[in-house]
């Protein structure tokens, strides 16, 4: 399918001034050094704010991860079995909220603009963490987790903001920087949460809430609106519900690329739900070693997202970057699954993290095929794909792991879940080649 002629995005109107698209693109986010002139500090701060919003959201989620089980167990008077079941319920509810509310917030941002949705989410997430910090009973903690799943659904709006202010050919680099923000939160969040949790299990919630509220206050002063009135679309429940939003992905070439993302998100669940117990079962690693290995995953996510995505895409294009990412991810998962001593696992981490090239490339290709008035709905639909993976993936991979160990194992190989994840990525590779086989837009160097 031939790419439609490039059209300049309309100017973005704010109460005080008229900001054209090139001025609002932050060079430090896209890596672009060829803009006519450096944007004013306020314009740079606006785009940089989005980067820090995503970073702080991921940091806050990471901070509470190591202490939430302890807090739940405390409410249940040390009943570990009941605590494990409740923790699973908390995770399922969080994923369900992401699935249902991501398209709603994305569609609201297409109607009312990105700024109010992003700021309301910051304040909502901040107050929610304070509620969880104060929670006097497990029921209050559960309500807080439900609200955090809703308010954390602002990530699609942040992605849509970057799509608004970034030229089409540079969106992969901008999405790559936001992917690096995920990595920063993944590295620093659990470490900070563990340190603060040793002082008091509720302290990480207080700190996470404070960071979110401070970020929201900062955004009140530096964040202009990115979506012009001309590009806004009416809100419709037919599009805002998960099924309706996913219909947006059923367009020429988009369905296959969406399949790549869905398979990749599914494969990620093996890291989130099996990796720790796999390391304990196979290598008898301590918590420190497991944490260090996960931090290494985050470090490579940051390095690839911040430094390598732009030059790689400039060299091989988005199609090539997706190919490298999917092949690297499949090899990396296979290395982890076949590592008998743990040494091959360490070497597999930087290979596995080549997947960092896949996410922004796929999102950029989908964004190119979507009108400016539907960018919020698109990012909401993409986050719903994450929600689907979060709902089904944990049970799927833990079941496979349970059937690959012990005396009653169907396949006596503890690495089986990682082989399955690798196979998913290879299927995704086939879909990626199919979706991009006709034409690949040129990316200027």
C-alpha positions in Angstrom: 0.0 0.0 0.0 1.5 3.3 -1.1 2.1 5.9 1.7 0.0 8.9 1.4 1.8 12.3 0.8 3.2 13.8 3.9 1.0 16.6 5.3 2.2 19.1 7.9 0.4 18.9 11.2 -1.7 22.0 12.0 -0.4 24.5 14.6 -1.2 23.8 18.2 -3.1 26.6 19.9 -2.6 27.5 23.5 -4.2 30.4 25.4 -1.1 32.6 25.2 0.6 31.7 22.0 0.6 29.8 18.7 3.1 26.9 18.7 4.0 25.2 15.5 4.9 21.5 15.5 8.7 21.7 15.0 9.0 24.1 18.0 7.3 21.7 20.4 9.4 18.7 19.5 12.0 18.3 22.2 15.4 17.5 20.7 16.4 15.5 23.9 13.4 13.2 23.4 13.7 12.4 19.7 17.4 12.8 19.4 17.0 15.2 16.5 19.7 17.8 16.1 18.6 19.2 12.8 15.7 21.5 13.8 15.9 25.1 12.5 16.6 26.4 16.0 16.5 25.2 19.6 12.9 25.5 20.9 12.3 27.9 23.9 12.8 26.4 27.3 9.1 26.3 27.9 8.5 24.2 24.8 11.3 21.8 25.7 9.9 21.5 29.2 6.5 20.6 27.8 7.7 17.6 25.8 10.2 16.6 28.5 7.4 16.6 31.0 5.7 13.8 29.1 8.9 11.8 29.3 9.1 12.3 33.1 5.4 11.6 33.5 5.9 8.1 32.0 9.1 7.7 34.0 7.5 8.6 37.3 4.4 6.4 36.6 6.7 3.4 36.0 8.9 4.4 39.0 5.8 4.5 41.3 4.5 1.2 40.0 8.0 -0.4 40.5 8.3 1.1 44.0 5.2 -0.6 45.3 5.9 -4.0 43.7 8.2 -5.4 46.4 6.1 -4.1 49.3 2.6 -4.8 48.2 2.8 -8.6 48.9 4.1 -7.8 52.4 1.3 -5.3 53.0 -1.4 -7.8 51.9 0.2 -10.5 54.0 0.1 -8.2 57.0 -3.6 -7.6 56.6 -4.1 -11.4 56.5 -2.1 -12.0 59.6 0.8 -13.8 57.9 -1.3 -16.3 55.9 1.0 -16.6 52.9 -1.3 -18.9 50.9 -4.2 -16.5 51.1 -1.9 -13.6 50.5 -0.7 -15.2 47.2 -4.3 -15.7 46.0 -5.1 -12.1 46.9 -2.0 -10.8 45.1 -3.1 -12.7 42.0 -6.5 -11.1 42.3 -4.9 -7.6 42.6 -2.9 -8.2 39.5 -5.9 -9.4 37.5 -8.0 -6.4 38.5 -5.2 -4.0 37.6 -4.8 -5.6 34.1 -8.6 -5.5 33.7 -8.8 -1.8 34.5 -6.1 -1.2 32.0 -8.0 -3.2 29.4 -11.3 -1.4 29.9 -10.2 2.2 30.7 -7.2 2.8 28.3 -9.5 3.2 25.3 -11.9 5.4 27.3 -9.1 7.8 28.4 -7.6 7.7 24.9 -10.9 8.7 23.3 -11.5 11.4 25.9 -8.1 12.9 25.0 -9.2 12.9 21.4 -12.3 14.9 22.4 -11.0 17.2 25.1 -7.2 17.3 24.5 -4.2 15.5 26.0 -3.4 18.1 28.7 -6.5 17.6 31.0 -6.3 13.8 30.8 -2.6 13.7 31.6 -2.9 16.1 34.5 -6.0 14.5 36.0 -4.2 11.1 35.8 -1.2 12.5 37.6 -3.3 14.0 40.4 -5.5 10.9 40.5 -2.6 8.5 40.8 -1.0 10.7 43.5 -4.1 10.7 45.7 -4.6 7.0 45.0 -1.2 6.1 46.3 -1.8 8.2 49.4 -5.1 6.3 49.9 -3.2 3.0 49.7 -0.6 4.3 52.1 -3.3 5.1 54.6 -5.5 2.1 54.0 -6.7 0.7 57.3 -8.1 -2.5 55.9 -7.5 -4.8 52.9 -10.7 -3.6 51.3 -9.3 -0.1 51.1 -6.1 -1.4 49.6 -8.1 -3.2 47.0 -10.0 -0.1 46.1 -6.8 1.7 45.7 -5.4 -0.9 43.4 -8.6 -0.6 41.2 -8.1 3.2 41.0 -4.4 2.9 40.3 -5.2 0.6 37.3 -7.6 3.3 36.0 -5.3 6.3 36.5 -2.2 4.5 35.2 -4.2 4.2 31.9 -2.9 7.7 31.1 0.2 6.1 29.4 -1.7 6.0 26.0 -2.5 9.7 26.3 1.2 10.4 26.9 2.0 8.4 23.8 -0.6 10.3 21.8 0.9 13.6 23.0 4.2 12.6 21.5 2.6 11.5 18.3 0.9 15.0 18.1 4.1 16.9 18.4 6.6 14.7 16.6 6.8 14.4 12.7 5.8 11.0 11.4 9.3 10.0 10.4 10.7 10.7 13.9 7.9 9.0 15.9 9.8 5.7 16.4 12.6 7.6 18.1 10.2 9.5 20.3 8.4 6.3 21.3 11.8 4.7 21.9 12.6 7.4 24.4 9.3 6.7 26.2 10.3 3.0 26.1 13.5 4.0 27.9 11.3 5.7 30.5 9.7 2.3 31.2 13.2 0.9 31.6 14.3 3.6 34.1 11.2 2.9 36.2 11.9 -0.8 35.9 15.4 -0.4 37.3 15.0 2.2 40.0 11.5 1.5 41.2 11.9 -1.9 42.8 15.3 -0.9 44.3 13.8 2.3 45.9 10.7 0.4 47.0 12.9 -2.3 48.6 15.0 0.3 50.5 12.0 2.3 51.7 10.0 -0.8 52.5 12.6 -2.0 54.9 11.9 1.2 56.9 8.1 0.9 56.6 6.0 -1.1 54.1 3.8 1.9 53.6 6.6 4.4 53.0 6.9 3.6 49.2 3.2 4.4 48.8 3.7 7.8 50.5 6.7 8.6 48.3 5.0 7.4 45.1 2.0 9.6 45.9 4.2 12.6 46.6 6.1 12.2 43.3 2.9 11.9 41.3 1.4 15.0 42.9 4.6 17.1 42.4 4.7 16.0 38.8 1.1 17.1 38.3 1.7 20.5 39.9 4.8 21.0 37.6 2.7 20.1 34.6 0.1 22.8 35.4 2.8 25.3 34.5 4.8 23.8 31.7 2.4 21.5 29.7 0.6 23.2 26.8 -2.1 21.4 24.8 -0.8 19.5 21.9 -4.1 18.6 20.0 -5.6 21.5 18.0 -9.4 22.1 18.0 -9.4 21.2 14.3 -8.1 17.7 15.0 -10.4 16.8 17.8 -13.1 14.2 17.4 -16.5 13.6 19.2 -16.5 11.2 22.0 -18.3 8.0 21.3 -18.9 5.0 23.5 -18.9 2.8 20.4 -15.2 3.7 19.9 -14.3 4.1 23.6 -15.1 0.5 24.7 -12.3 -2.0 24.3 -14.0 -3.9 21.4 -14.8 -0.7 19.5 -11.3 0.7 20.0 -9.7 -2.5 18.7 -11.7 -2.2 15.5 -9.5 0.8 14.7 -6.6 -1.7 14.4 -8.6 -3.7 11.7 -7.3 -1.6 8.8 -5.0 -2.4 6.0 -1.7 -3.6 7.4 -2.6 -2.6 10.9 -4.1 -5.8 12.1 -0.9 -7.8 11.4 1.3 -5.2 13.2 -1.2 -5.2 16.1 -0.7 -9.0 16.2 3.0 -8.5 16.5 2.5 -6.2 19.5 0.0 -8.6 21.1 2.3 -11.6 20.7 5.2 -9.5 22.1 3.2 -8.4 25.1 2.2 -12.0 25.8 5.8 -13.1 25.6 6.8 -10.4 28.1 4.5 -12.0 30.7 7.0 -14.9 31.0 9.5 -12.4 32.5 7.0 -10.8 34.8 5.5 -14.0 36.1 7.9 -17.0 35.7 11.4 -15.5 35.7 11.8 -15.1 39.4 10.5 -18.6 40.3 12.4 -20.1 37.4 15.7 -18.6 38.7 14.9 -19.9 42.2 14.0 -23.4 41.0 16.8 -23.9 38.5 19.7 -21.8 39.9 18.8 -21.3 43.5 19.6 -17.6 43.1 19.2 -15.2 46.1 16.8 -12.2 45.9 19.9 -10.0 45.4 21.0 -11.9 42.3 17.5 -12.0 40.8 17.1 -8.3 41.4 20.4 -7.5 39.8 19.5 -9.5 36.7 16.2 -7.7 36.4 17.9 -4.4 36.8 20.3 -5.4 34.0 17.2 -5.9 31.8 16.1 -2.4 32.6 19.5 -0.9 32.0 19.7 -2.3 28.5 16.1 -1.1 27.9 17.2 2.4 28.7 20.4 2.2 26.6 18.6 0.8 23.5 15.7 3.2 23.9 17.6 6.4 24.5 20.7 5.8 22.3 20.2 3.2 19.6 16.7 3.2 18.3 17.1 6.4 16.2 20.3 5.4 14.4 19.2 1.9 13.9 15.9 3.0 12.3 17.8 5.6 10.2 20.0 2.8 8.9 17.6 -0.1 8.4 14.1 1.4 8.6 11.2 0.5 10.9 10.7 -2.8 9.1 14.3 -3.8 9.7 14.3 -2.6 13.3 11.2 -4.8 14.0 12.9 -7.7 12.4 16.1 -7.3 14.5 14.0 -6.9 17.7 11.9 -10.0 17.1 14.8 -12.2 16.1 16.8 -11.0 19.0 14.0 -11.5 21.4 13.4 -15.1 20.2 17.1 -15.9 20.6 17.3 -14.2 24.0 14.3 -16.2 25.4 15.8 -19.4 24.0 19.2 -18.6 25.7 17.4 -18.1 29.0 15.4 -21.3 28.7 18.5 -23.4 27.7 20.8 -21.9 30.4 21.7 -24.7 32.8 23.9 -22.8 35.1 22.7 -19.2 34.7 25.7 -18.0 32.8 24.0 -18.2 29.4 21.1 -16.3 30.9 23.3 -13.3 31.6 24.6 -13.3 28.1 21.0 -13.6 26.8 19.8 -10.4 28.5 21.3 -7.9 26.0 20.2 -10.1 23.1 16.6 -10.3 24.6 16.5 -6.6 25.0 16.8 -6.1 21.2 13.0 -6.3 21.5 13.3 -2.6 22.5 13.5 -1.9 18.7 10.2 -3.6 18.0 7.8 -1.7 20.2 8.5 1.9 19.0 8.8 0.7 15.3 5.4 -1.0 15.4 3.8 1.9 17.2 5.2 4.3 14.7 3.9 2.3 11.8 0.4 2.2 13.4 0.6 5.9 14.1 1.4 6.7 10.5 -1.8 4.9 9.4 -4.0 6.8 11.9 -5.4 10.3 11.6 -4.4 13.0 14.1 -7.9 13.0 15.5 -7.6 9.2 16.4 -4.2 9.1 18.0 -5.6 8.8 21.5 -7.9 6.1 20.5 -5.1 4.2 18.8 -2.8 4.4 21.8 -5.7 3.3 24.0 -6.3 0.3 21.8 -2.6 -0.6 22.0 -2.7 -0.4 25.7 -5.8 -2.7 25.7 -3.6 -5.2 23.9 -1.3 -5.0 27.0 -4.3 -5.5 29.1 -5.3 -8.7 27.3 -1.8 -10.0 27.7 -1.9 -9.1 31.4 -5.2 -10.9 31.9 -4.3 -14.2 30.2 -0.5 -14.3 30.2 0.2 -14.9 33.9 -2.0 -18.0 34.2 -0.8 -19.3 30.8 2.9 -19.2 31.5 2.7 -20.3 35.2 0.6 -23.3 34.1 3.2 -24.2 31.4 6.0 -23.9 34.0 4.1 -26.1 36.5 3.7 -28.8 33.8 7.4 -28.7 32.9 8.9 -29.5 36.3 8.5 -32.2 38.9 7.7 -35.9 38.8 4.4 -35.3 36.9 5.9 -33.0 34.3 4.5 -33.4 30.8 7.7 -31.9 29.2 10.6 -32.3 31.6 12.3 -29.0 30.9 12.0 -25.9 33.2 12.9 -23.6 30.3 9.7 -24.5 28.3 7.8 -21.3 29.1 10.7 -19.3 27.6 10.7 -21.5 24.5 7.0 -20.8 24.1 7.7 -17.1 24.4 10.4 -17.4 21.7 8.0 -19.2 19.4 5.4 -16.4 19.8 8.0 -13.9 18.7 8.9 -16.0 15.6 5.2 -16.0 14.7 5.2 -12.2 15.2 8.2 -12.0 12.9 6.2 -13.7 10.1 3.3 -11.2 10.7 5.7 -8.3 10.6 7.2 -9.4 7.3 3.7 -9.8 5.9 2.4 -6.5 7.1 5.4 -4.5 5.7 6.1 -6.5 2.6 4.8 -4.0 0.0 6.4 -0.8 0.9 8.5 0.7 3.7 8.5 4.4 4.2 11.9 6.0 3.9 13.4 7.3 7.1 15.7 10.3 6.7 19.0 10.0 8.3 
